[in-house]
């Protein structure tokens, strides 16, 4: 995975979940309610939000290793 930025659909596809699930987990992480280290999104403009590919890869690695 490169160090680019991913859309919510791309993150959802990588995780095998729906975009809605990604938004829910992002909101929970922002509120401090999620125990897993879900990557925080980056707001590029009022309507453009992306996730760092490296952050998503780290989250996936943690899930695979049972660390998250």
Residue pairs with C-beta under 8 A, 6 or more apart in sequence:
1 53
1 54
1 56
1 57
2 53
3 52
3 53
3 54
4 53
5 42
5 44
5 50
5 51
5 52
5 53
6 14
6 50
6 51
6 52
6 53
6 56
7 50
8 19
8 22
8 23
8 41
8 49
8 51
9 19
11 19
11 22
11 51
11 56
12 18
12 19
12 21
12 22
14 56
14 60
15 21
15 22
15 56
15 60
25 34
25 36
25 38
26 38
26 40
26 41
28 34
28 38
29 37
29 38
29 39
29 40
30 40
36 59
36 62
36 63
36 68
37 58
37 59
37 62
37 68
38 59
39 51
39 52
39 55
39 56
39 58
39 59
40 51
40 55
41 49
41 50
41 51
42 49
42 50
42 51
42 52
43 49
44 50
59 68
61 67
62 68
